[in-house]
Amino acid sequence: MVVTRDGQAVEMRVQIRPARCDLHAVAEDTGTLIPLRMTVGGTHGVLKVAAGPVLKGAVHDFAAAVCAPH
């Protein structure tokens, strides 16, 4: 997804955390949707972004690293 302001691409950093650490469920995920809670001009909402194969792989790697026993 590309976010623009005044015709220029804008980089946005987001903080994420797994909603659950059941790696078996993560591995069987058939459609990763990333909910982004947003506020724009006083309007609040949730935008669900479908993850493509590359992002989905990165999400699974992230969940495995974060949820690994320490």
All heavy atoms as a GROMACS GRO file, in nm:
protein
  507
    1MET      N    1   0.084  -0.116   0.000
    1MET     CA    2   0.000   0.000   0.000
    1MET      C    3   0.090   0.123   0.000
    1MET      O    4   0.188   0.128   0.071
    1MET     CB    5  -0.090   0.000   0.123
    1MET     CG    6  -0.167   0.128   0.135
    1MET     SD    7  -0.275   0.154   0.279
    1MET     CE    8  -0.249   0.025   0.388
    2VAL      N    9   0.054   0.219  -0.081
    2VAL     CA   10   0.129   0.344  -0.085
    2VAL      C   11   0.042   0.453  -0.025
    2VAL      O   12  -0.074   0.469  -0.063
    2VAL     CB   13   0.168   0.381  -0.230
    2VAL    CG1   14   0.236   0.516  -0.233
    2VAL    CG2   15   0.257   0.274  -0.290
    3VAL      N   16   0.098   0.525   0.069
    3VAL     CA   17   0.029   0.637   0.131
    3VAL      C   18   0.096   0.764   0.078
    3VAL      O   19   0.218   0.775   0.079
    3VAL     CB   20   0.038   0.632   0.285
    3VAL    CG1   21  -0.028   0.752   0.347
    3VAL    CG2   22  -0.024   0.503   0.335
    4THR      N   23   0.016   0.858   0.031
    4THR     CA   24   0.074   0.981  -0.022
    4THR      C   25   0.014   1.102   0.048
    4THR      O   26  -0.096   1.099   0.099
    4THR     CB   27   0.051   0.994  -0.174
    4THR    OG1   28  -0.089   0.999  -0.198
    4THR    CG2   29   0.114   0.879  -0.249
    5ARG      N   30   0.092   1.207   0.047
    5ARG     CA   31   0.045   1.337   0.096
    5ARG      C   32   0.098   1.440  -0.001
    5ARG      O   33   0.217   1.446  -0.028
    5ARG     CB   34   0.099   1.362   0.237
    5ARG     CG   35   0.042   1.492   0.296
    5ARG     CD   36   0.085   1.510   0.438
    5ARG     NE   37   0.206   1.591   0.437
    5ARG     CZ   38   0.283   1.611   0.542
    5ARG    NH1   39   0.257   1.553   0.654
    5ARG    NH2   40   0.389   1.687   0.534
    6ASP      N   41   0.010   1.519  -0.056
    6ASP     CA   42   0.048   1.620  -0.155
    6ASP      C   43   0.124   1.557  -0.272
    6ASP      O   44   0.218   1.615  -0.325
    6ASP     CB   45   0.132   1.731  -0.091
    6ASP     CG   46   0.057   1.805   0.019
    6ASP    OD1   47  -0.066   1.817   0.008
    6ASP    OD2   48   0.122   1.850   0.115
    7GLY      N   49   0.083   1.433  -0.310
    7GLY     CA   50   0.145   1.365  -0.423
    7GLY      C   51   0.278   1.299  -0.394
    7GLY      O   52   0.337   1.237  -0.480
    8GLN      N   53   0.327   1.308  -0.271
    8GLN     CA   54   0.455   1.248  -0.233
    8GLN      C   55   0.431   1.126  -0.145
    8GLN      O   56   0.346   1.130  -0.056
    8GLN     CB   57   0.542   1.349  -0.156
    8GLN     CG   58   0.577   1.473  -0.235
    8GLN     CD   59   0.666   1.442  -0.354
    8GLN    OE1   60   0.759   1.364  -0.344
    8GLN    NE2   61   0.637   1.503  -0.468
    9ALA      N   62   0.508   1.019  -0.168
    9ALA     CA   63   0.497   0.899  -0.083
    9ALA      C   64   0.541   0.935   0.059
    9ALA      O   65   0.634   1.013   0.079
    9ALA     CB   66   0.585   0.788  -0.138
   10VAL      N   67   0.471   0.881   0.157
   10VAL     CA   68   0.499   0.908   0.297
   10VAL      C   69   0.532   0.777   0.366
   10VAL      O   70   0.459   0.678   0.350
   10VAL     CB   71   0.377   0.973   0.366
   10VAL    CG1   72   0.402   0.994   0.514
   10VAL    CG2   73   0.340   1.104   0.299
   11GLU      N   74   0.641   0.774   0.441
   11GLU     CA   75   0.676   0.654   0.518
   11GLU      C   76   0.608   0.663   0.654
   11GLU      O   77   0.613   0.766   0.721
   11GLU     CB   78   0.828   0.647   0.539
   11GLU     CG   79   0.870   0.527   0.621
   11GLU     CD   80   1.019   0.517   0.638
   11GLU    OE1   81   1.093   0.546   0.542
   11GLU    OE2   82   1.062   0.482   0.749
   12MET      N   83   0.543   0.553   0.691
   12MET     CA   84   0.478   0.548   0.821
   12MET      C   85   0.531   0.426   0.895
   12MET      O   86   0.540   0.317   0.839
   12MET     CB   87   0.326   0.536   0.803
   12MET     CG   88   0.267   0.658   0.740
   12MET     SD   89   0.090   0.653   0.698
   12MET     CE   90   0.018   0.538   0.804
   13ARG      N   91   0.568   0.444   1.019
   13ARG     CA   92   0.614   0.333   1.101
   13ARG      C   93   0.500   0.290   1.192
   13ARG      O   94   0.431   0.372   1.248
   13ARG     CB   95   0.734   0.374   1.185
   13ARG     CG   96   0.854   0.409   1.099
   13ARG     CD   97   0.971   0.453   1.184
   13ARG     NE   98   1.079   0.493   1.099
   13ARG     CZ   99   1.184   0.416   1.071
   13ARG    NH1  100   1.194   0.297   1.124
   13ARG    NH2  101   1.279   0.459   0.992
   14VAL      N  102   0.484   0.159   1.202
   14VAL     CA  103   0.378   0.106   1.287
   14VAL      C  104   0.439   0.007   1.385
   14VAL      O  105   0.540  -0.058   1.357
   14VAL     CB  106   0.267   0.037   1.204
   14VAL    CG1  107   0.195   0.136   1.115
   14VAL    CG2  108   0.324  -0.076   1.120
   15GLN      N  109   0.379   0.000   1.502
   15GLN     CA  110   0.420  -0.099   1.601
   15GLN      C  111   0.320  -0.213   1.595
   15GLN      O  112   0.200  -0.190   1.590
   15GLN     CB  113   0.422  -0.038   1.741
   15GLN     CG  114   0.526   0.070   1.756
   15GLN     CD  115   0.525   0.129   1.896
   15GLN    OE1  116   0.434   0.108   1.974
   15GLN    NE2  117   0.629   0.202   1.926
   16ILE      N  118   0.371  -0.335   1.593
   16ILE     CA  119   0.282  -0.450   1.586
   16ILE      C  120   0.316  -0.549   1.695
   16ILE      O  121   0.426  -0.550   1.750
   16ILE     CB  122   0.287  -0.519   1.448
   16ILE    CG1  123   0.428  -0.575   1.420
   16ILE    CG2  124   0.246  -0.425   1.337
   16ILE    CD1  125   0.433  -0.663   1.298
   17ARG      N  126   0.218  -0.631   1.728
   17ARG     CA  127   0.237  -0.742   1.820
   17ARG      C  128   0.143  -0.853   1.776
   17ARG      O  129   0.035  -0.826   1.722
   17ARG     CB  130   0.206  -0.701   1.964
   17ARG     CG  131   0.064  -0.663   1.987
   17ARG     CD  132   0.031  -0.647   2.135
   17ARG     NE  133  -0.105  -0.606   2.154
   17ARG     CZ  134  -0.212  -0.686   2.144
   17ARG    NH1  135  -0.196  -0.811   2.113
   17ARG    NH2  136  -0.333  -0.640   2.161
   18PRO      N  137   0.184  -0.977   1.795
   18PRO     CA  138   0.094  -1.087   1.759
   18PRO      C  139  -0.030  -1.085   1.847
   18PRO      O  140  -0.021  -1.059   1.967
   18PRO     CB  141   0.177  -1.213   1.786
   18PRO     CG  142   0.318  -1.167   1.795
   18PRO     CD  143   0.314  -1.025   1.841
   19ALA      N  144  -0.144  -1.112   1.789
   19ALA     CA  145  -0.267  -1.121   1.867
   19ALA      C  146  -0.269  -1.248   1.949
   19ALA      O  147  -0.333  -1.257   2.052
   19ALA     CB  148  -0.389  -1.116   1.774
   20ARG      N  149  -0.196  -1.349   1.903
   20ARG     CA  150  -0.184  -1.475   1.976
   20ARG      C  151  -0.053  -1.541   1.939
   20ARG      O  152   0.005  -1.513   1.836
   20ARG     CB  153  -0.302  -1.566   1.948
   20ARG     CG  154  -0.322  -1.598   1.800
   20ARG     CD  155  -0.451  -1.665   1.770
   20ARG     NE  156  -0.452  -1.804   1.812
   20ARG     CZ  157  -0.545  -1.890   1.778
   20ARG    NH1  158  -0.646  -1.851   1.702
   20ARG    NH2  159  -0.541  -2.014   1.818
   21CYS      N  160  -0.006  -1.628   2.026
   21CYS     CA  161   0.123  -1.696   2.002
   21CYS      C  162   0.105  -1.845   1.982
   21CYS      O  163   0.188  -1.924   2.021
   21CYS     CB  164   0.220  -1.666   2.117
   21CYS     SG  165   0.303  -1.508   2.098
   22ASP      N  166  -0.005  -1.884   1.922
   22ASP     CA  167  -0.029  -2.022   1.885
   22ASP      C  168   0.029  -2.038   1.744
   22ASP      O  169  -0.039  -2.014   1.644
   22ASP     CB  170  -0.179  -2.050   1.888
   22ASP     CG  171  -0.213  -2.192   1.846
   22ASP    OD1  172  -0.123  -2.266   1.802
   22ASP    OD2  173  -0.332  -2.227   1.855
   23LEU      N  174   0.158  -2.075   1.736
   23LEU     CA  175   0.226  -2.077   1.607
   23LEU      C  176   0.163  -2.177   1.510
   23LEU      O  177   0.171  -2.158   1.388
   23LEU     CB  178   0.375  -2.105   1.626
   23LEU     CG  179   0.450  -1.995   1.702
   23LEU    CD1  180   0.597  -2.030   1.715
   23LEU    CD2  181   0.433  -1.861   1.633
   24HIS      N  182   0.098  -2.280   1.561
   24HIS     CA  183   0.028  -2.374   1.473
   24HIS      C  184  -0.084  -2.302   1.399
   24HIS      O  185  -0.101  -2.318   1.278
   24HIS     CB  186  -0.028  -2.491   1.556
   24HIS     CG  187  -0.102  -2.591   1.474
   24HIS    ND1  188  -0.038  -2.677   1.389
   24HIS    CD2  189  -0.234  -2.616   1.462
   24HIS    CE1  190  -0.128  -2.752   1.329
   24HIS    NE2  191  -0.249  -2.718   1.372
   25ALA      N  192  -0.158  -2.217   1.469
   25ALA     CA  193  -0.265  -2.140   1.406
   25ALA      C  194  -0.208  -2.040   1.307
   25ALA      O  195  -0.264  -2.019   1.199
   25ALA     CB  196  -0.349  -2.069   1.511
   26VAL      N  197  -0.096  -1.979   1.342
   26VAL     CA  198  -0.033  -1.884   1.250
   26VAL      C  199   0.010  -1.954   1.122
   26VAL      O  200  -0.010  -1.904   1.012
   26VAL     CB  201   0.088  -1.814   1.318
   26VAL    CG1  202   0.166  -1.731   1.217
   26VAL    CG2  203   0.042  -1.729   1.435
   27ALA      N  204   0.067  -2.073   1.136
   27ALA     CA  205   0.114  -2.149   1.019
   27ALA      C  206   0.000  -2.189   0.928
   27ALA      O  207   0.018  -2.200   0.806
   27ALA     CB  208   0.192  -2.272   1.065
   28GLU      N  209  -0.120  -2.210   0.983
   28GLU     CA  210  -0.236  -2.252   0.902
   28GLU      C  211  -0.317  -2.134   0.851
   28GLU      O  212  -0.420  -2.152   0.788
   28GLU     CB  213  -0.325  -2.344   0.984
   28GLU     CG  214  -0.260  -2.478   1.013
   28GLU     CD  215  -0.349  -2.570   1.094
   28GLU    OE1  216  -0.458  -2.527   1.138
   28GLU    OE2  217  -0.309  -2.686   1.112
   29ASP      N  218  -0.270  -2.014   0.877
   29ASP     CA  219  -0.341  -1.893   0.835
   29ASP      C  220  -0.363  -1.895   0.685
   29ASP      O  221  -0.272  -1.916   0.608
   29ASP     CB  222  -0.258  -1.771   0.876
   29ASP     CG  223  -0.321  -1.640   0.834
   29ASP    OD1  224  -0.443  -1.637   0.812
   29ASP    OD2  225  -0.247  -1.543   0.824
   30THR      N  226  -0.487  -1.873   0.644
   30THR     CA  227  -0.518  -1.874   0.500
   30THR      C  228  -0.538  -1.735   0.442
   30THR      O  229  -0.547  -1.721   0.321
   30THR     CB  230  -0.645  -1.957   0.474
   30THR    OG1  231  -0.753  -1.901   0.547
   30THR    CG2  232  -0.625  -2.102   0.514
   31GLY      N  233  -0.545  -1.634   0.526
   31GLY     CA  234  -0.566  -1.499   0.474
   31GLY      C  235  -0.529  -1.395   0.578
   31GLY      O  236  -0.615  -1.350   0.653
   32THR      N  237  -0.403  -1.360   0.584
   32THR     CA  238  -0.358  -1.265   0.684
   32THR      C  239  -0.412  -1.127   0.654
   32THR      O  240  -0.388  -1.071   0.548
   32THR     CB  241  -0.202  -1.260   0.688
   32THR    OG1  242  -0.154  -1.391   0.718
   32THR    CG2  243  -0.153  -1.163   0.792
   33LEU      N  244  -0.490  -1.073   0.747
   33LEU     CA  245  -0.540  -0.936   0.738
   33LEU      C  246  -0.478  -0.858   0.852
   33LEU      O  247  -0.486  -0.899   0.968
   33LEU     CB  248  -0.692  -0.931   0.749
   33LEU     CG  249  -0.771  -0.993   0.634
   33LEU    CD1  250  -0.920  -0.991   0.665
   33LEU    CD2  251  -0.744  -0.919   0.505
   34ILE      N  252  -0.416  -0.747   0.821
   34ILE     CA  253  -0.351  -0.665   0.922
   34ILE      C  254  -0.441  -0.546   0.950
   34ILE      O  255  -0.460  -0.460   0.865
   34ILE     CB  256  -0.212  -0.621   0.874
   34ILE    CG1  257  -0.129  -0.745   0.846
   34ILE    CG2  258  -0.147  -0.529   0.976
   34ILE    CD1  259   0.006  -0.720   0.789
   35PRO      N  260  -0.500  -0.542   1.073
   35PRO     CA  261  -0.589  -0.430   1.106
   35PRO      C  262  -0.508  -0.308   1.148
   35PRO      O  263  -0.425  -0.317   1.238
   35PRO     CB  264  -0.673  -0.484   1.222
   35PRO     CG  265  -0.585  -0.586   1.287
   35PRO     CD  266  -0.498  -0.642   1.178
   36LEU      N  267  -0.528  -0.198   1.083
   36LEU     CA  268  -0.461  -0.073   1.118
   36LEU      C  269  -0.566   0.022   1.175
   36LEU      O  270  -0.659   0.061   1.106
   36LEU     CB  271  -0.395  -0.010   0.995
   36LEU     CG  272  -0.291  -0.095   0.922
   36LEU    CD1  273  -0.245  -0.025   0.796
   36LEU    CD2  274  -0.174  -0.125   1.014
   37ARG      N  275  -0.552   0.054   1.303
   37ARG     CA  276  -0.643   0.150   1.365
   37ARG      C  277  -0.590   0.289   1.333
   37ARG      O  278  -0.475   0.319   1.358
   37ARG     CB  279  -0.649   0.128   1.515
   37ARG     CG  280  -0.703  -0.008   1.550
   37ARG     CD  281  -0.714  -0.030   1.700
   37ARG     NE  282  -0.728  -0.169   1.734
   37ARG     CZ  283  -0.835  -0.243   1.713
   37ARG    NH1  284  -0.939  -0.190   1.655
   37ARG    NH2  285  -0.840  -0.369   1.748
   38MET      N  286  -0.676   0.371   1.276
   38MET     CA  287  -0.632   0.500   1.226
   38MET      C  288  -0.722   0.614   1.273
   38MET      O  289  -0.839   0.593   1.299
   38MET     CB  290  -0.632   0.498   1.073
   38MET     CG  291  -0.556   0.381   1.013
   38MET     SD  292  -0.573   0.377   0.836
   38MET     CE  293  -0.437   0.481   0.794
   39THR      N  294  -0.662   0.731   1.280
   39THR     CA  295  -0.736   0.854   1.301
   39THR      C  296  -0.687   0.953   1.197
   39THR      O  297  -0.568   0.980   1.188
   39THR     CB  298  -0.711   0.911   1.443
   39THR    OG1  299  -0.753   0.814   1.539
   39THR    CG2  300  -0.788   1.040   1.463
   40VAL      N  301  -0.780   1.003   1.118
   40VAL     CA  302  -0.747   1.100   1.014
   40VAL      C  303  -0.847   1.214   1.024
   40VAL      O  304  -0.967   1.193   1.009
   40VAL     CB  305  -0.752   1.036   0.874
   40VAL    CG1  306  -0.722   1.140   0.767
   40VAL    CG2  307  -0.657   0.918   0.863
   41GLY      N  308  -0.797   1.331   1.054
   41GLY     CA  309  -0.883   1.448   1.061
   41GLY      C  310  -0.998   1.432   1.159
   41GLY      O  311  -1.108   1.477   1.133
   42GLY      N  312  -0.974   1.366   1.271
   42GLY     CA  313  -1.078   1.348   1.372
   42GLY      C  314  -1.170   1.230   1.348
   42GLY      O  315  -1.257   1.201   1.430
   43THR      N  316  -1.155   1.159   1.236
   43THR     CA  317  -1.234   1.041   1.208
   43THR      C  318  -1.153   0.918   1.243
   43THR      O  319  -1.037   0.907   1.205
   43THR     CB  320  -1.274   1.036   1.059
   43THR    OG1  321  -1.349   1.154   1.028
   43THR    CG2  322  -1.356   0.914   1.027
   44HIS      N  323  -1.214   0.824   1.318
   44HIS     CA  324  -1.146   0.703   1.361
   44HIS      C  325  -1.200   0.584   1.283
   44HIS      O  326  -1.318   0.581   1.247
   44HIS     CB  327  -1.170   0.678   1.510
   44HIS     CG  328  -1.138   0.795   1.597
   44HIS    ND1  329  -1.010   0.832   1.628
   44HIS    CD2  330  -1.218   0.885   1.658
   44HIS    CE1  331  -1.012   0.939   1.705
   44HIS    NE2  332  -1.138   0.974   1.724
   45GLY      N  333  -1.114   0.486   1.260
   45GLY     CA  334  -1.160   0.366   1.192
   45GLY      C  335  -1.052   0.260   1.188
   45GLY      O  336  -0.940   0.280   1.237
   46VAL      N  337  -1.087   0.146   1.132
   46VAL     CA  338  -0.994   0.035   1.116
   46VAL      C  339  -0.988   0.001   0.968
   46VAL      O  340  -1.092  -0.019   0.903
   46VAL     CB  341  -1.039  -0.089   1.196
   46VAL    CG1  342  -0.946  -0.206   1.171
   46VAL    CG2  343  -1.045  -0.057   1.345
   47LEU      N  344  -0.867  -0.004   0.916
   47LEU     CA  345  -0.843  -0.044   0.778
   47LEU      C  346  -0.776  -0.180   0.782
   47LEU      O  347  -0.671  -0.194   0.846
   47LEU     CB  348  -0.753   0.058   0.708
   47LEU     CG  349  -0.707   0.025   0.567
   47LEU    CD1  350  -0.827   0.022   0.472
   47LEU    CD2  351  -0.604   0.124   0.520
   48LYS      N  352  -0.836  -0.280   0.721
   48LYS     CA  353  -0.777  -0.414   0.719
   48LYS      C  354  -0.705  -0.434   0.586
   48LYS      O  355  -0.767  -0.428   0.480
   48LYS     CB  356  -0.883  -0.521   0.740
   48LYS     CG  357  -0.941  -0.516   0.880
   48LYS     CD  358  -1.037  -0.629   0.905
   48LYS     CE  359  -1.091  -0.620   1.047
   48LYS     NZ  360  -1.185  -0.728   1.074
   49VAL      N  361  -0.575  -0.455   0.595
   49VAL     CA  362  -0.491  -0.469   0.476
   49VAL      C  363  -0.457  -0.616   0.457
   49VAL      O  364  -0.406  -0.681   0.548
   49VAL     CB  365  -0.360  -0.386   0.492
   49VAL    CG1  366  -0.271  -0.403   0.372
   49VAL    CG2  367  -0.394  -0.240   0.517
   50ALA      N  368  -0.487  -0.669   0.339
   50ALA     CA  369  -0.453  -0.808   0.308
   50ALA      C  370  -0.304  -0.817   0.280
   50ALA      O  371  -0.249  -0.737   0.204
   50ALA     CB  372  -0.533  -0.855   0.187
   51ALA      N  373  -0.240  -0.913   0.343
   51ALA     CA  374  -0.095  -0.932   0.325
   51ALA      C  375  -0.070  -1.023   0.205
   51ALA      O  376  -0.130  -1.129   0.193
   51ALA     CB  377  -0.035  -0.994   0.450
   52GLY      N  378   0.020  -0.979   0.118
   52GLY     CA  379   0.063  -1.062   0.007
   52GLY      C  380   0.162  -1.167   0.059
   52GLY      O  381   0.195  -1.171   0.177
   53PRO      N  382   0.213  -1.252  -0.029
   53PRO     CA  383   0.300  -1.361   0.014
   53PRO      C  384   0.427  -1.316   0.087
   53PRO      O  385   0.468  -1.378   0.184
   53PRO     CB  386   0.336  -1.434  -0.116
   53PRO     CG  387   0.250  -1.378  -0.222
   53PRO     CD  388   0.186  -1.254  -0.172
   54VAL      N  389   0.489  -1.207   0.043
   54VAL     CA  390   0.613  -1.161   0.107
   54VAL      C  391   0.585  -1.108   0.247
   54VAL      O  392   0.652  -1.145   0.344
   54VAL     CB  393   0.683  -1.054   0.020
   54VAL    CG1  394   0.802  -0.994   0.094
   54VAL    CG2  395   0.728  -1.114  -0.113
   55LEU      N  396   0.482  -1.024   0.260
   55LEU     CA  397   0.448  -0.970   0.392
   55LEU      C  398   0.398  -1.081   0.483
   55LEU      O  399   0.433  -1.084   0.601
   55LEU     CB  400   0.343  -0.860   0.379
   55LEU     CG  401   0.297  -0.796   0.510
   55LEU    CD1  402   0.414  -0.741   0.589
   55LEU    CD2  403   0.194  -0.688   0.483
   56LYS      N  404   0.320  -1.173   0.430
   56LYS     CA  405   0.269  -1.284   0.511
   56LYS      C  406   0.386  -1.365   0.567
   56LYS      O  407   0.387  -1.402   0.685
   56LYS     CB  408   0.177  -1.373   0.428
   56LYS     CG  409   0.110  -1.482   0.508
   56LYS     CD  410   0.008  -1.555   0.421
   56LYS     CE  411  -0.056  -1.667   0.497
   56LYS     NZ  412  -0.161  -1.733   0.423
   57GLY      N  413   0.487  -1.392   0.485
   57GLY     CA  414   0.606  -1.463   0.533
   57GLY      C  415   0.678  -1.386   0.642
   57GLY      O  416   0.723  -1.444   0.742
   58ALA      N  417   0.688  -1.255   0.625
   58ALA     CA  418   0.754  -1.171   0.726
   58ALA      C  419   0.674  -1.170   0.857
   58ALA      O  420   0.732  -1.175   0.966
   58ALA     CB  421   0.771  -1.029   0.673
   59VAL      N  422   0.542  -1.168   0.847
   59VAL     CA  423   0.457  -1.174   0.968
   59VAL      C  424   0.477  -1.306   1.040
   59VAL      O  425   0.491  -1.311   1.162
   59VAL     CB  426   0.308  -1.152   0.931
   59VAL    CG1  427   0.217  -1.186   1.048
   59VAL    CG2  428   0.285  -1.009   0.886
   60HIS      N  429   0.482  -1.416   0.967
   60HIS     CA  430   0.502  -1.547   1.028
   60HIS      C  431   0.639  -1.555   1.094
   60HIS      O  432   0.651  -1.607   1.206
   60HIS     CB  433   0.484  -1.657   0.925
   60HIS     CG  434   0.342  -1.674   0.882
   60HIS    ND1  435   0.300  -1.775   0.800
   60HIS    CD2  436   0.231  -1.602   0.909
   60HIS    CE1  437   0.171  -1.766   0.779
   60HIS    NE2  438   0.127  -1.660   0.843
   61ASP      N  439   0.742  -1.504   1.027
   61ASP     CA  440   0.877  -1.502   1.087
   61ASP      C  441   0.879  -1.418   1.213
   61ASP      O  442   0.939  -1.456   1.315
   61ASP     CB  443   0.980  -1.447   0.987
   61ASP     CG  444   1.003  -1.541   0.869
   61ASP    OD1  445   0.962  -1.660   0.877
   61ASP    OD2  446   1.062  -1.495   0.769
   62PHE      N  447   0.812  -1.303   1.210
   62PHE     CA  448   0.804  -1.214   1.326
   62PHE      C  449   0.736  -1.284   1.443
   62PHE      O  450   0.785  -1.283   1.556
   62PHE     CB  451   0.729  -1.086   1.289
   62PHE     CG  452   0.695  -0.999   1.406
   62PHE    CD1  453   0.791  -0.922   1.466
   62PHE    CD2  454   0.566  -0.996   1.457
   62PHE    CE1  455   0.760  -0.841   1.576
   62PHE    CE2  456   0.534  -0.917   1.565
   62PHE     CZ  457   0.631  -0.839   1.625
   63ALA      N  458   0.621  -1.348   1.416
   63ALA     CA  459   0.548  -1.417   1.523
   63ALA      C  460   0.633  -1.530   1.582
   63ALA      O  461   0.636  -1.547   1.705
   63ALA     CB  462   0.416  -1.472   1.470
   64ALA      N  463   0.704  -1.602   1.499
   64ALA     CA  464   0.790  -1.710   1.550
   64ALA      C  465   0.899  -1.655   1.640
   64ALA      O  466   0.930  -1.712   1.745
   64ALA     CB  467   0.850  -1.789   1.433
   65ALA      N  468   0.959  -1.541   1.602
   65ALA     CA  469   1.067  -1.482   1.682
   65ALA      C  470   1.014  -1.425   1.814
   65ALA      O  471   1.073  -1.444   1.920
   65ALA     CB  472   1.137  -1.373   1.602
   66VAL      N  473   0.899  -1.356   1.807
   66VAL     CA  474   0.843  -1.292   1.926
   66VAL      C  475   0.786  -1.395   2.023
   66VAL      O  476   0.797  -1.380   2.145
   66VAL     CB  477   0.734  -1.190   1.887
   66VAL    CG1  478   0.659  -1.139   2.008
   66VAL    CG2  479   0.798  -1.074   1.813
   67CYS      N  480   0.727  -1.501   1.970
   67CYS     CA  481   0.660  -1.599   2.054
   67CYS      C  482   0.750  -1.714   2.100
   67CYS      O  483   0.706  -1.799   2.175
   67CYS     CB  484   0.540  -1.657   1.979
   67CYS     SG  485   0.410  -1.533   1.946
   68ALA      N  486   0.874  -1.715   2.053
   68ALA     CA  487   0.967  -1.820   2.092
   68ALA      C  488   0.991  -1.817   2.242
   68ALA      O  489   0.998  -1.710   2.301
   68ALA     CB  490   1.099  -1.805   2.017
   69PRO      N  491   0.999  -1.933   2.305
   69PRO     CA  492   1.028  -1.934   2.450
   69PRO      C  493   1.165  -1.871   2.476
   69PRO      O  494   1.258  -1.892   2.400
   69PRO     CB  495   1.030  -2.083   2.486
   69PRO     CG  496   0.992  -2.158   2.363
   69PRO     CD  497   0.987  -2.064   2.248
   70HIS      N  498   1.171  -1.793   2.582
   70HIS     CA  499   1.297  -1.725   2.615
   70HIS      C  500   1.368  -1.799   2.725
   70HIS      O  501   1.321  -1.846   2.816
   70HIS     CB  502   1.271  -1.581   2.658
   70HIS     CG  503   1.211  -1.501   2.546
   70HIS    ND1  504   1.286  -1.445   2.446
   70HIS    CD2  505   1.083  -1.470   2.516
   70HIS    CE1  506   1.208  -1.381   2.361
   70HIS    NE2  507   1.083  -1.396   2.402
   0.00000   0.00000   0.00000
